[in-house]
Every structure is written in C-alpha cells, then in structure tokens.
C-alpha cells in the first residue's frame, strides 16, 4: 500500500494502519509513515538473541524490516515473534531499527524525566525532519495521556531493543532507554523490551 500525503494522519498518536502514527522515516530513497503497534499485542520482553554471533544484514540504522528478517533467519526469538504477528489484519510488523526507535521516543516519550544529552542521543539523520541531539527538556513528555507513563499504550520507561546490531562489536546491539532517551549498545543476551512497528511508503 502506498500513501499520498493527504492520507497521513495530522497528529502523532492518531489511530492508523493497525496501530498509531509515530512520524516519518527515510529508508534509502523512500519516505515512510511509521506506525507503532498497540501495546497489548505488540510488546515483547526478552533478549535480542541468545547467540552473540554476528548476524549479516542486521546493521541497518533505518531499515528495521531488513534487520528483523535477517535476525529471524538467524533464529532470534524476538525477531521471529515480530514477524509472526498479525494485528488488525496486518502481518508486516518488525522490530524498529535504531533510528526508527529514536522516532518513537521523540514522538511518544512516556516520562517527564530530563533527557540524556550526549552528542549521540537524539541524533537522527533518518527521521523526517532530521532529528538533532536532545536537550534536557526537548523532547518533552508526550501530551497524549494513553502514551504517558502508566497509560494503556505507553512505552515502558526502560530499555527497548532496536533491531540494529552494533557494528563495532557483534556481541552488542543498539537499544534506547525510554525514561531519559539514552541511546547505547549492550550485550545481545541482556533482557529488554521491544515494540513492534510497521511502515507505509509515501508516494
């Protein structure tokens, strides 16, 4: 399915495409509407992968579908769970790549905590518009009650895995903390959460 710009919801958090509109992401030459899944059906808790082996094809910063497909082929339970989802008739869900995960934090930050302010945290060349490093107060907590901490759709204020393997050491993968936005890499065998997403290309 392709969208024209008139079909994109006007507001972040609007019900859309089996989930909620979270923003725009550039993947290669295409721009996509990014959709975050409903929490009850689309949240995972577990490890990135039990094996620390390097997974070819899982290093993309913006293409979470490509990463997740590679991970599922390599027997990641997290990735296989995501690719098996069928939510509201849609079966193209995946684990967001590093830059897609950042869009979720920037758009739907659950807490009122101050943000991490390293040069890395929030830097996002794949988002549309381009994301720049956080300040202590930007982004602010979302104004959407359902996505605020404790709300029915809130992203938990803890580590969320992206599907992006850390290029510097294949034992690690990228994640983001949803209390202060810190983006970092950790051992693939560490416990965390993941929230599935899907995307629709914009004509």
N, CA and C atoms as an extended XYZ file, in Angstrom:
609
Properties=species:S:1:pos:R:3:atomname:S:1:resname:S:1:resid:I:1 pbc="F F F"
N         0.840       -1.195        0.000 N   UNK     1
C         0.000        0.000        0.000 CA  UNK     1
C         0.877        1.247        0.000 C   UNK     1
N         0.589        2.167       -0.898 N   UNK     2
C         1.276        3.450       -0.935 CA  UNK     2
C         0.329        4.552       -0.478 C   UNK     2
N         0.882        5.555        0.174 N   UNK     3
C         0.098        6.679        0.667 CA  UNK     3
C         0.425        7.935       -0.119 C   UNK     3
N        -0.559        8.814       -0.237 N   UNK     4
C        -0.212       10.176       -0.614 CA  UNK     4
C        -0.202       11.008        0.657 C   UNK     4
N         0.297       12.200        0.578 N   UNK     5
C         0.480       12.999        1.797 CA  UNK     5
C        -0.842       13.298        2.484 C   UNK     5
N        -1.954       13.352        1.728 N   UNK     6
C        -3.245       13.642        2.338 CA  UNK     6
C        -3.740       12.488        3.212 C   UNK     6
N        -3.173       11.291        3.006 N   UNK     7
C        -3.627       10.132        3.767 CA  UNK     7
C        -2.908        9.981        5.106 C   UNK     7
N        -1.876       10.771        5.334 N   UNK     8
C        -1.109       10.668        6.582 CA  UNK     8
C        -1.863       11.395        7.697 C   UNK     8
N        -1.999       10.790        8.860 N   UNK     9
C        -2.686       11.479        9.962 CA  UNK     9
C        -2.039       12.819       10.283 C   UNK     9
N        -2.869       13.749       10.694 N   UNK    10
C        -2.356       15.082       11.028 CA  UNK    10
C        -1.654       15.095       12.374 C   UNK    10
N        -1.965       14.139       13.227 N   UNK    11
C        -1.455       14.174       14.598 CA  UNK    11
C        -0.690       12.906       14.942 C   UNK    11
N         0.432       13.087       15.630 N   UNK    12
C         1.154       11.952       16.206 CA  UNK    12
C         0.233       11.247       17.199 C   UNK    12
N         0.250        9.920       17.185 N   UNK    13
C        -0.558        9.145       18.106 CA  UNK    13
C        -1.948        8.822       17.598 C   UNK    13
N        -2.304        9.327       16.402 N   UNK    14
C        -3.615        9.019       15.830 CA  UNK    14
C        -3.683        7.547       15.439 C   UNK    14
N        -4.824        6.916       15.656 N   UNK    15
C        -5.015        5.536       15.241 CA  UNK    15
C        -4.834        5.438       13.733 C   UNK    15
N        -4.036        4.444       13.306 N   UNK    16
C        -3.675        4.394       11.890 CA  UNK    16
C        -3.022        3.062       11.576 C   UNK    16
N        -3.482        2.398       10.540 N   UNK    17
C        -2.790        1.237        9.998 CA  UNK    17
C        -2.555        0.104       10.979 C   UNK    17
N        -3.507       -0.144       11.850 N   UNK    18
C        -3.356       -1.220       12.823 CA  UNK    18
C        -2.683       -0.818       14.115 C   UNK    18
N        -2.244        0.432       14.191 N   UNK    19
C        -1.578        0.924       15.399 CA  UNK    19
C        -1.771        2.419       15.526 C   UNK    19
N        -0.660        3.145       15.711 N   UNK    20
C        -0.704        4.584       15.931 CA  UNK    20
C         0.418        5.261       15.146 C   UNK    20
N         0.091        6.366       14.499 N   UNK    21
C         1.073        7.106       13.713 CA  UNK    21
C         2.148        7.681       14.619 C   UNK    21
N         3.431        7.428       14.265 N   UNK    22
C         4.540        7.868       15.120 CA  UNK    22
C         5.465        8.872       14.446 C   UNK    22
N         5.361        9.062       13.139 N   UNK    23
C         6.247       10.001       12.457 CA  UNK    23
C         6.679        9.462       11.114 C   UNK    23
N         7.680       10.122       10.541 N   UNK    24
C         8.164        9.784        9.204 CA  UNK    24
C         9.626        9.361        9.270 C   UNK    24
N         9.958        8.359        8.464 N   UNK    25
C        11.336        7.873        8.415 CA  UNK    25
C        11.757        7.693        6.976 C   UNK    25
N        12.988        8.059        6.685 N   UNK    26
C        13.573        7.855        5.360 CA  UNK    26
C        14.382        6.563        5.366 C   UNK    26
N        14.058        5.685        4.432 N   UNK    27
C        14.786        4.432        4.254 CA  UNK    27
C        15.225        4.387        2.801 C   UNK    27
N        16.525        4.545        2.565 N   UNK    28
C        17.005        4.677        1.198 CA  UNK    28
C        16.407        5.921        0.566 C   UNK    28
N        15.820        5.771       -0.616 N   UNK    29
C        15.242        6.906       -1.333 CA  UNK    29
C        13.772        7.123       -1.005 C   UNK    29
N        13.197        6.282       -0.138 N   UNK    30
C        11.771        6.344        0.156 CA  UNK    30
C        11.514        6.969        1.522 C   UNK    30
N        10.356        7.650        1.633 N   UNK    31
C         9.887        8.152        2.916 CA  UNK    31
C         8.662        7.348        3.319 C   UNK    31
N         8.621        6.947        4.587 N   UNK    32
C         7.556        6.091        5.095 CA  UNK    32
C         6.864        6.730        6.287 C   UNK    32
N         5.578        6.426        6.420 N   UNK    33
C         4.867        6.688        7.667 CA  UNK    33
C         5.145        5.520        8.605 C   UNK    33
N         5.633        5.820        9.802 N   UNK    34
C         5.983        4.801       10.782 CA  UNK    34
C         4.810        4.618       11.743 C   UNK    34
N         4.438        3.360       11.966 N   UNK    35
C         3.276        3.021       12.789 CA  UNK    35
C         3.735        2.142       13.944 C   UNK    35
N         3.420        2.546       15.171 N   UNK    36
C         3.761        1.746       16.343 CA  UNK    36
C         2.562        0.890       16.712 C   UNK    36
N         2.818       -0.337       17.088 N   UNK    37
C         1.753       -1.292       17.379 CA  UNK    37
C         1.041       -0.975       18.690 C   UNK    37
N        -0.177       -1.484       18.859 N   UNK    38
C        -0.827       -1.423       20.176 CA  UNK    38
C        -0.005       -2.204       21.194 C   UNK    38
N         0.058       -1.704       22.408 N   UNK    39
C         0.933       -2.307       23.409 CA  UNK    39
C         0.543       -3.748       23.731 C   UNK    39
N        -0.725       -4.002       23.903 N   UNK    40
C        -1.143       -5.323       24.351 CA  UNK    40
C        -0.716       -6.414       23.373 C   UNK    40
N        -0.791       -6.122       22.078 N   UNK    41
C        -0.450       -7.129       21.070 CA  UNK    41
C         0.984       -7.027       20.588 C   UNK    41
N         1.600       -5.850       20.730 N   UNK    42
C         2.851       -5.602       20.035 CA  UNK    42
C         4.072       -5.382       20.887 C   UNK    42
N         4.013       -5.713       22.183 N   UNK    43
C         5.175       -5.537       23.048 CA  UNK    43
C         5.799       -6.889       23.369 C   UNK    43
N         7.132       -6.925       23.332 N   UNK    44
C         7.897       -8.145       23.598 CA  UNK    44
C         8.827       -7.886       24.779 C   UNK    44
N         9.037       -8.915       25.611 N   UNK    45
C        10.034       -8.852       26.661 CA  UNK    45
C        10.969      -10.037       26.530 C   UNK    45
N        12.264       -9.754       26.477 N   UNK    46
C        13.231      -10.834       26.337 CA  UNK    46
C        14.564      -10.308       25.844 C   UNK    46
N        15.374      -11.199       25.331 N   UNK    47
C        16.718      -10.837       24.880 CA  UNK    47
C        16.696      -10.575       23.377 C   UNK    47
N        17.717       -9.878       22.900 N   UNK    48
C        17.863       -9.616       21.459 CA  UNK    48
C        18.100      -10.920       20.727 C   UNK    48
N        19.044      -11.700       21.259 N   UNK    49
C        19.326      -13.031       20.723 CA  UNK    49
C        20.162      -13.785       21.757 C   UNK    49
N        19.930      -15.051       21.904 N   UNK    50
C        20.737      -15.837       22.835 CA  UNK    50
C        22.174      -15.969       22.349 C   UNK    50
N        22.351      -16.078       21.054 N   UNK    51
C        23.688      -16.195       20.471 CA  UNK    51
C        24.305      -14.818       20.288 C   UNK    51
N        25.607      -14.729       20.540 N   UNK    52
C        26.331      -13.472       20.317 CA  UNK    52
C        26.997      -13.437       18.940 C   UNK    52
N        26.707      -14.416       18.092 N   UNK    53
C        27.316      -14.447       16.765 CA  UNK    53
C        26.893      -13.233       15.948 C   UNK    53
N        27.786      -12.793       15.069 N   UNK    54
C        27.461      -11.711       14.157 CA  UNK    54
C        26.382      -12.160       13.186 C   UNK    54
N        25.412      -11.277       12.911 N   UNK    55
C        24.317      -11.590       12.001 CA  UNK    55
C        24.402      -10.663       10.801 C   UNK    55
N        24.766      -11.211        9.665 N   UNK    56
C        24.879      -10.418        8.440 CA  UNK    56
C        23.510       -9.863        8.058 C   UNK    56
N        23.504       -8.590        7.674 N   UNK    57
C        22.265       -7.964        7.229 CA  UNK    57
C        21.456       -7.319        8.331 C   UNK    57
N        21.989       -7.274        9.556 N   UNK    58
C        21.255       -6.689       10.679 CA  UNK    58
C        21.932       -5.433       11.217 C   UNK    58
N        22.592       -4.689       10.337 N   UNK    59
C        23.309       -3.493       10.770 CA  UNK    59
C        22.667       -2.191       10.302 C   UNK    59
N        21.481       -2.274        9.700 N   UNK    60
C        20.851       -1.066        9.156 CA  UNK    60
C        20.383       -0.140       10.281 C   UNK    60
N        20.578        1.172       10.091 N   UNK    61
C        20.134        2.152       11.074 CA  UNK    61
C        18.690        2.594       10.849 C   UNK    61
N        18.173        2.428        9.633 N   UNK    62
C        16.815        2.883        9.360 CA  UNK    62
C        15.897        1.779        8.856 C   UNK    62
N        16.429        0.682        8.382 N   UNK    63
C        15.618       -0.375        7.772 CA  UNK    63
C        15.413       -1.528        8.750 C   UNK    63
N        14.454       -1.349        9.637 N   UNK    64
C        14.186       -2.365       10.632 CA  UNK    64
C        13.633       -3.655       10.055 C   UNK    64
N        12.904       -3.564        8.951 N   UNK    65
C        12.387       -4.780        8.332 CA  UNK    65
C        13.523       -5.670        7.844 C   UNK    65
N        14.519       -5.074        7.192 N   UNK    66
C        15.669       -5.857        6.727 CA  UNK    66
C        16.405       -6.480        7.904 C   UNK    66
N        16.620       -5.690        8.960 N   UNK    67
C        17.279       -6.229       10.160 CA  UNK    67
C        16.498       -7.398       10.744 C   UNK    67
N        15.193       -7.197       10.913 N   UNK    68
C        14.366       -8.207       11.565 CA  UNK    68
C        14.309       -9.489       10.748 C   UNK    68
N        14.250       -9.359        9.432 N   UNK    69
C        14.249      -10.532        8.562 CA  UNK    69
C        15.542      -11.323        8.730 C   UNK    69
N        16.679      -10.604        8.768 N   UNK    70
C        17.968      -11.270        8.968 CA  UNK    70
C        18.028      -11.938       10.333 C   UNK    70
N        17.522      -11.250       11.350 N   UNK    71
C        17.510      -11.806       12.703 CA  UNK    71
C        16.632      -13.054       12.803 C   UNK    71
N        15.465      -12.994       12.185 N   UNK    72
C        14.565      -14.145       12.236 CA  UNK    72
C        15.194      -15.360       11.571 C   UNK    72
N        15.881      -15.130       10.462 N   UNK    73
C        16.572      -16.221        9.773 CA  UNK    73
C        17.660      -16.820       10.655 C   UNK    73
N        18.254      -15.975       11.527 N   UNK    74
C        19.314      -16.426       12.427 CA  UNK    74
C        18.763      -16.930       13.766 C   UNK    74
N        17.457      -17.179       13.822 N   UNK    75
C        16.805      -17.824       14.970 CA  UNK    75
C        16.621      -16.925       16.186 C   UNK    75
N        16.588      -15.611       15.989 N   UNK    76
C        16.259      -14.719       17.097 CA  UNK    76
C        14.779      -14.875       17.442 C   UNK    76
N        14.480      -15.257       18.687 N   UNK    77
C        13.088      -15.399       19.096 CA  UNK    77
C        12.356      -14.060       19.043 C   UNK    77
N        13.049      -12.971       19.382 N   UNK    78
C        12.441      -11.654       19.322 CA  UNK    78
C        11.993      -11.335       17.899 C   UNK    78
N        12.866      -11.565       16.931 N   UNK    79
C        12.548      -11.265       15.541 CA  UNK    79
C        11.470      -12.198       15.003 C   UNK    79
N        11.548      -13.463       15.346 N   UNK    80
C        10.540      -14.409       14.884 CA  UNK    80
C         9.171      -14.075       15.455 C   UNK    80
N         9.145      -13.628       16.706 N   UNK    81
C         7.884      -13.174       17.304 CA  UNK    81
C         7.311      -12.008       16.493 C   UNK    81
N         8.136      -11.014       16.192 N   UNK    82
C         7.655       -9.838       15.468 CA  UNK    82
C         7.112      -10.208       14.093 C   UNK    82
N         7.831      -11.075       13.387 N   UNK    83
C         7.418      -11.422       12.034 CA  UNK    83
C         6.195      -12.343       12.023 C   UNK    83
N         5.852      -12.914       13.167 N   UNK    84
C         4.676      -13.779       13.242 CA  UNK    84
C         3.411      -13.026       13.639 C   UNK    84
N         3.544      -11.763       14.003 N   UNK    85
C         2.391      -11.002       14.472 CA  UNK    85
C         1.366      -10.778       13.360 C   UNK    85
N         0.113      -10.820       13.734 N   UNK    86
C        -0.986      -10.383       12.874 CA  UNK    86
C        -1.885       -9.519       13.739 C   UNK    86
N        -1.829       -8.222       13.513 N   UNK    87
C        -2.571       -7.257       14.311 CA  UNK    87
C        -3.511       -6.505       13.391 C   UNK    87
N        -4.785       -6.606       13.669 N   UNK    88
C        -5.805       -5.912       12.882 CA  UNK    88
C        -5.719       -6.269       11.394 C   UNK    88
N        -5.302       -7.500       11.109 N   UNK    89
C        -5.207       -7.959        9.731 CA  UNK    89
C        -3.896       -7.645        9.046 C   UNK    89
N        -2.968       -7.012        9.741 N   UNK    90
C        -1.663       -6.661        9.167 CA  UNK    90
C        -0.591       -7.608        9.707 C   UNK    90
N         0.252       -8.114        8.808 N   UNK    91
C         1.273       -9.088        9.211 CA  UNK    91
C         2.686       -8.654        8.840 C   UNK    91
N         2.882       -7.359        8.606 N   UNK    92
C         4.200       -6.860        8.213 CA  UNK    92
C         4.874       -6.087        9.348 C   UNK    92
N         4.720       -6.565       10.570 N   UNK    93
C         5.326       -5.928       11.737 CA  UNK    93
C         6.786       -6.362       11.887 C   UNK    93
N         7.593       -5.516       12.476 N   UNK    94
C         9.019       -5.810       12.660 CA  UNK    94
C         9.547       -5.018       13.845 C   UNK    94
N        10.781       -5.303       14.240 N   UNK    95
C        11.453       -4.574       15.319 CA  UNK    95
C        12.117       -3.328       14.726 C   UNK    95
N        11.860       -2.159       15.269 N   UNK    96
C        12.406       -0.947       14.655 CA  UNK    96
C        13.933       -0.908       14.677 C   UNK    96
N        14.499       -0.354       13.611 N   UNK    97
C        15.931       -0.089       13.579 CA  UNK    97
C        16.251        1.055       14.544 C   UNK    97
N        17.533        1.284       14.753 N   UNK    98
C        17.973        2.291       15.724 CA  UNK    98
C        17.292        3.639       15.506 C   UNK    98
N        17.294        4.143       14.274 N   UNK    99
C        16.730        5.469       14.020 CA  UNK    99
C        15.202        5.453       14.080 C   UNK    99
N        14.582        4.338       13.742 N   UNK   100
C        13.125        4.228       13.880 CA  UNK   100
C        12.736        4.226       15.361 C   UNK   100
N        13.507        3.541       16.179 N   UNK   101
C        13.240        3.519       17.616 CA  UNK   101
C        13.369        4.920       18.217 C   UNK   101
N        14.342        5.681       17.748 N   UNK   102
C        14.508        7.054       18.238 CA  UNK   102
C        13.277        7.896       17.923 C   UNK   102
N        12.674        7.683       16.757 N   UNK   103
C        11.460        8.421       16.396 CA  UNK   103
C        10.357        8.145       17.411 C   UNK   103
N        10.248        6.890       17.853 N   UNK   104
C         9.224        6.559       18.847 CA  UNK   104
C         9.458        7.320       20.145 C   UNK   104
N        10.716        7.393       20.581 N   UNK   105
C        10.998        8.129       21.817 CA  UNK   105
C        10.682        9.608       21.651 C   UNK   105
N        11.146       10.197       20.573 N   UNK   106
C        10.956       11.635       20.368 CA  UNK   106
C         9.472       11.982       20.279 C   UNK   106
N         8.686       11.120       19.651 N   UNK   107
C         7.266       11.407       19.441 CA  UNK   107
C         6.410       11.048       20.645 C   UNK   107
N         6.813        9.996       21.385 N   UNK   108
C         5.916        9.412       22.379 CA  UNK   108
C         6.619        9.170       23.717 C   UNK   108
N         7.510       10.082       24.084 N   UNK   109
C         8.253        9.941       25.339 CA  UNK   109
C         7.294        9.777       26.513 C   UNK   109
N         7.427        8.689       27.296 N   UNK   110
C         6.430        8.434       28.332 CA  UNK   110
C         6.612        9.206       29.632 C   UNK   110
N         7.815        9.642       29.946 N   UNK   111
C         8.091       10.226       31.266 CA  UNK   111
C         8.365       11.727       31.177 C   UNK   111
N         8.428       12.342       32.345 N   UNK   112
C         8.810       13.748       32.457 CA  UNK   112
C        10.273       13.890       32.872 C   UNK   112
N        11.043       12.816       32.815 N   UNK   113
C        12.459       12.851       33.188 CA  UNK   113
C        13.251       13.751       32.242 C   UNK   113
N        14.351       14.313       32.760 N   UNK   114
C        15.270       15.036       31.880 CA  UNK   114
C        15.895       14.049       30.896 C   UNK   114
N        16.186       14.548       29.699 N   UNK   115
C        16.779       13.708       28.667 CA  UNK   115
C        18.285       13.601       28.823 C   UNK   115
N        18.820       12.472       28.383 N   UNK   116
C        20.269       12.336       28.236 CA  UNK   116
C        20.740       13.327       27.175 C   UNK   116
N        21.916       13.891       27.368 N   UNK   117
C        22.343       14.979       26.486 CA  UNK   117
C        23.739       14.748       25.912 C   UNK   117
N        24.087       13.502       25.619 N   UNK   118
C        25.329       13.284       24.886 CA  UNK   118
C        25.097       13.676       23.425 C   UNK   118
N        26.182       13.822       22.666 N   UNK   119
C        26.045       14.191       21.263 CA  UNK   119
C        25.354       13.099       20.453 C   UNK   119
N        25.371       11.864       20.964 N   UNK   120
C        24.766       10.748       20.248 CA  UNK   120
C        23.262       10.694       20.453 C   UNK   120
N        22.794       10.997       21.655 N   UNK   121
C        21.394       10.810       21.997 CA  UNK   121
C        20.502       11.778       21.227 C   UNK   121
N        19.673       11.222       20.342 N   UNK   122
C        18.736       12.023       19.568 CA  UNK   122
C        19.202       12.380       18.182 C   UNK   122
N        20.477       12.182       17.872 N   UNK   123
C        20.983       12.486       16.534 CA  UNK   123
C        20.380       11.468       15.558 C   UNK   123
N        19.583       11.933       14.597 N   UNK   124
C        18.840       11.001       13.748 CA  UNK   124
C        18.748       11.523       12.313 C   UNK   124
N        19.685       11.119       11.442 N   UNK   125
C        19.638       11.565       10.047 CA  UNK   125
C        18.538       10.890        9.247 C   UNK   125
N        17.915        9.851        9.785 N   UNK   126
C        16.900        9.112        9.026 CA  UNK   126
C        15.488        9.633        9.248 C   UNK   126
N        15.265       10.398       10.299 N   UNK   127
C        13.908       10.882       10.557 CA  UNK   127
C        13.597       12.069        9.647 C   UNK   127
N        12.313       12.317        9.456 N   UNK   128
C        11.867       13.450        8.643 CA  UNK   128
C        10.848       14.255        9.463 C   UNK   128
N        11.239       15.474        9.925 N   UNK   129
C        12.523       16.139        9.672 CA  UNK   129
C        13.661       15.474       10.444 C   UNK   129
N        14.896       15.821       10.055 N   UNK   130
C        16.084       15.274       10.693 CA  UNK   130
C        16.054       15.589       12.186 C   UNK   130
N        16.438       14.612       13.008 N   UNK   131
C        16.472       14.812       14.449 CA  UNK   131
C        17.857       15.235       14.915 C   UNK   131
N        17.889       16.169       15.860 N   UNK   132
C        19.144       16.651       16.426 CA  UNK   132
C        19.250       16.226       17.889 C   UNK   132
N        20.470       16.233       18.442 N   UNK   133
C        20.638       15.763       19.822 CA  UNK   133
C        19.677       16.431       20.797 C   UNK   133
N        19.271       15.666       21.788 N   UNK   134
C        18.325       16.150       22.775 CA  UNK   134
C        18.923       17.256       23.640 C   UNK   134
N        18.051       18.084       24.160 N   UNK   135
C        18.399       18.930       25.299 CA  UNK   135
C        17.765       18.283       26.529 C   UNK   135
N        18.001       18.846       27.687 N   UNK   136
C        17.431       18.252       28.902 CA  UNK   136
C        15.912       18.245       28.851 C   UNK   136
N        15.309       19.202       28.149 N   UNK   137
C        13.847       19.343       28.163 CA  UNK   137
C        13.174       19.034       26.834 C   UNK   137
N        13.946       18.831       25.772 N   UNK   138
C        13.380       18.529       24.450 CA  UNK   138
C        13.988       17.233       23.944 C   UNK   138
N        13.163       16.203       23.669 N   UNK   139
C        11.700       16.239       23.683 CA  UNK   139
C        11.120       16.194       25.089 C   UNK   139
N         9.915       16.757       25.206 N   UNK   140
C         9.184       16.715       26.469 CA  UNK   140
C         8.332       15.458       26.527 C   UNK   140
N         7.800       15.176       27.703 N   UNK   141
C         6.848       14.081       27.834 CA  UNK   141
C         5.698       14.292       26.857 C   UNK   141
N         5.253       13.210       26.224 N   UNK   142
C         4.127       13.324       25.312 CA  UNK   142
C         2.902       13.885       26.023 C   UNK   142
N         2.098       14.631       25.292 N   UNK   143
C         0.847       15.161       25.849 CA  UNK   143
C        -0.296       14.161       25.734 C   UNK   143
N        -0.037       13.028       25.080 N   UNK   144
C        -1.074       12.012       24.874 CA  UNK   144
C        -1.185       11.133       26.112 C   UNK   144
N        -2.302       11.213       26.818 N   UNK   145
C        -2.442       10.502       28.085 CA  UNK   145
C        -2.229        9.003       27.924 C   UNK   145
N        -2.683        8.432       26.820 N   UNK   146
C        -2.553        6.985       26.622 CA  UNK   146
C        -1.106        6.549       26.513 C   UNK   146
N        -0.222        7.460       26.087 N   UNK   147
C         1.195        7.136       25.916 CA  UNK   147
C         2.063        7.647       27.056 C   UNK   147
N         1.491        8.358       28.018 N   UNK   148
C         2.253        8.762       29.188 CA  UNK   148
C         2.456        7.570       30.109 C   UNK   148
N         3.510        7.639       30.912 N   UNK   149
C         3.836        6.532       31.817 CA  UNK   149
C         2.603        6.094       32.587 C   UNK   149
N         2.310        4.801       32.540 N   UNK   150
C         1.130        4.258       33.190 CA  UNK   150
C        -0.081        4.177       32.291 C   UNK   150
N        -0.016        4.814       31.114 N   UNK   151
C        -1.126        4.797       30.169 CA  UNK   151
C        -1.210        3.472       29.430 C   UNK   151
N        -2.350        3.238       28.811 N   UNK   152
C        -2.615        1.946       28.177 CA  UNK   152
C        -1.657        1.640       27.034 C   UNK   152
N        -1.135        2.663       26.353 N   UNK   153
C        -0.259        2.446       25.199 CA  UNK   153
C         1.185        2.879       25.453 C   UNK   153
N         1.493        3.257       26.684 N   UNK   154
C         2.806        3.836       26.984 CA  UNK   154
C         3.941        2.846       26.740 C   UNK   154
N         5.015        3.355       26.154 N   UNK   155
C         6.245        2.581       26.068 CA  UNK   155
C         6.896        2.586       27.449 C   UNK   155
N         7.221        1.414       27.943 N   UNK   156
C         7.743        1.284       29.304 CA  UNK   156
C         9.026        2.107       29.459 C   UNK   156
N         9.230        2.773       30.617 N   UNK   157
C        10.420        3.600       30.833 CA  UNK   157
C        11.640        2.745       31.159 C   UNK   157
N        12.047        1.942       30.202 N   UNK   158
C        13.152        1.009       30.381 CA  UNK   158
C        13.812        0.775       29.030 C   UNK   158
N        14.787       -0.126       28.989 N   UNK   159
C        15.499       -0.419       27.757 CA  UNK   159
C        14.582       -1.061       26.725 C   UNK   159
N        14.577       -0.485       25.525 N   UNK   160
C        13.925       -1.091       24.375 CA  UNK   160
C        14.993       -1.433       23.339 C   UNK   160
N        14.946       -2.653       22.870 N   UNK   161
C        15.874       -3.068       21.824 CA  UNK   161
C        15.474       -2.506       20.473 C   UNK   161
N        16.481       -2.080       19.712 N   UNK   162
C        16.302       -1.903       18.279 CA  UNK   162
C        16.724       -3.204       17.608 C   UNK   162
N        16.534       -3.278       16.298 N   UNK   163
C        16.974       -4.459       15.552 CA  UNK   163
C        18.363       -4.275       14.952 C   UNK   163
N        19.055       -3.214       15.364 N   UNK   164
C        20.341       -2.861       14.761 CA  UNK   164
C        21.509       -3.412       15.576 C   UNK   164
N        22.251       -4.299       14.970 N   UNK   165
C        23.476       -4.832       15.581 CA  UNK   165
C        24.532       -3.728       15.624 C   UNK   165
N        25.316       -3.696       16.694 N   UNK   166
C        26.379       -2.703       16.827 CA  UNK   166
C        27.557       -3.099       15.949 C   UNK   166
N        27.914       -2.234       15.018 N   UNK   167
C        28.957       -2.565       14.046 CA  UNK   167
C        30.328       -2.714       14.689 C   UNK   167
N        30.539       -2.044       15.826 N   UNK   168
C        31.851       -2.079       16.458 CA  UNK   168
C        32.167       -3.370       17.175 C   UNK   168
N        31.132       -4.142       17.511 N   UNK   169
C        31.334       -5.406       18.227 CA  UNK   169
C        30.065       -6.230       18.058 C   UNK   169
N        30.131       -7.353       17.354 N   UNK   170
C        28.912       -8.125       17.071 CA  UNK   170
C        28.289       -8.766       18.301 C   UNK   170
N        28.935       -8.680       19.472 N   UNK   171
C        28.320       -9.177       20.703 CA  UNK   171
C        27.218       -8.240       21.196 C   UNK   171
N        27.139       -7.036       20.624 N   UNK   172
C        26.258       -5.995       21.135 CA  UNK   172
C        25.240       -5.564       20.075 C   UNK   172
N        24.147       -4.974       20.567 N   UNK   173
C        23.128       -4.386       19.704 CA  UNK   173
C        22.686       -3.058       20.311 C   UNK   173
N        22.099       -2.200       19.455 N   UNK   174
C        21.659       -0.881       19.904 CA  UNK   174
C        20.311       -0.958       20.614 C   UNK   174
N        20.193       -0.166       21.656 N   UNK   175
C        18.924       -0.014       22.340 CA  UNK   175
C        18.735        1.423       22.782 C   UNK   175
N        17.570        1.733       23.303 N   UNK   176
C        17.287        3.074       23.801 CA  UNK   176
C        16.462        2.956       25.068 C   UNK   176
N        16.836        3.752       26.070 N   UNK   177
C        16.084        3.786       27.320 CA  UNK   177
C        14.943        4.792       27.188 C   UNK   177
N        13.760        4.391       27.582 N   UNK   178
C        12.588        5.241       27.394 CA  UNK   178
C        12.210        6.016       28.648 C   UNK   178
N        13.182        6.177       29.574 N   UNK   179
C        12.998        7.145       30.647 CA  UNK   179
C        13.696        8.447       30.301 C   UNK   179
N        14.982        8.363       29.879 N   UNK   180
C        15.732        9.580       29.569 CA  UNK   180
C        16.243        9.630       28.128 C   UNK   180
N        15.940        8.613       27.339 N   UNK   181
C        16.322        8.637       25.927 CA  UNK   181
C        17.735        8.208       25.622 C   UNK   181
N        18.483        7.763       26.621 N   UNK   182
C        19.862        7.360       26.356 CA  UNK   182
C        19.912        6.260       25.301 C   UNK   182
N        20.713        6.490       24.265 N   UNK   183
C        20.923        5.506       23.210 CA  UNK   183
C        22.282        4.865       23.424 C   UNK   183
N        22.294        3.553       23.515 N   UNK   184
C        23.548        2.872       23.795 CA  UNK   184
C        23.469        1.460       23.260 C   UNK   184
N        24.575        0.745       23.335 N   UNK   185
C        24.598       -0.644       22.905 CA  UNK   185
C        24.907       -1.516       24.111 C   UNK   185
N        24.325       -2.726       24.081 N   UNK   186
C        24.519       -3.647       25.184 CA  UNK   186
C        24.590       -5.071       24.688 C   UNK   186
N        24.961       -6.007       25.573 N   UNK   187
C        25.061       -7.410       25.174 CA  UNK   187
C        23.728       -7.939       24.650 C   UNK   187
N        23.783       -8.655       23.549 N   UNK   188
C        22.567       -9.165       22.921 CA  UNK   188
C        21.776      -10.088       23.850 C   UNK   188
N        22.456      -10.713       24.804 N   UNK   189
C        21.792      -11.663       25.696 CA  UNK   189
C        21.170      -10.989       26.916 C   UNK   189
N        21.219       -9.656       26.990 N   UNK   190
C        20.601       -8.938       28.101 CA  UNK   190
C        19.099       -8.808       27.880 C   UNK   190
N        18.350       -8.787       28.973 N   UNK   191
C        16.902       -8.665       28.887 CA  UNK   191
C        16.498       -7.232       28.596 C   UNK   191
N        15.470       -7.071       27.784 N   UNK   192
C        14.916       -5.768       27.470 CA  UNK   192
C        13.514       -5.937       26.924 C   UNK   192
N        13.018       -4.875       26.344 N   UNK   193
C        11.712       -4.901       25.694 CA  UNK   193
C        11.878       -4.530       24.235 C   UNK   193
N        10.851       -4.816       23.450 N   UNK   194
C        10.787       -4.349       22.071 CA  UNK   194
C         9.330       -4.033       21.765 C   UNK   194
N         9.109       -3.039       20.934 N   UNK   195
C         7.755       -2.678       20.496 CA  UNK   195
C         7.732       -2.737       18.984 C   UNK   195
N         6.878       -3.554       18.444 N   UNK   196
C         6.851       -3.753       17.002 CA  UNK   196
C         6.284       -2.532       16.276 C   UNK   196
N         6.710       -2.372       15.037 N   UNK   197
C         6.244       -1.295       14.180 CA  UNK   197
C         5.974       -1.854       12.779 C   UNK   197
N         5.291       -1.068       11.970 N   UNK   198
C         5.184       -1.319       10.538 CA  UNK   198
C         5.296        0.027        9.845 C   UNK   198
N         5.391        0.019        8.528 N   UNK   199
C         5.568        1.290        7.808 CA  UNK   199
C         4.830        1.235        6.477 C   UNK   199
N         4.458        2.415        6.005 N   UNK   200
C         3.784        2.549        4.722 CA  UNK   200
C         4.504        3.609        3.906 C   UNK   200
N         4.858        3.278        2.672 N   UNK   201
C         5.619        4.202        1.834 CA  UNK   201
C         4.715        5.343        1.359 C   UNK   201
N         5.288        6.540        1.293 N   UNK   202
C         4.580        7.724        0.847 CA  UNK   202
C         4.966        8.010       -0.597 C   UNK   202
N         3.992        8.165       -1.467 N   UNK   203
C         4.256        8.438       -2.870 CA  UNK   203
C         4.856        9.833       -3.052 C   UNK   203
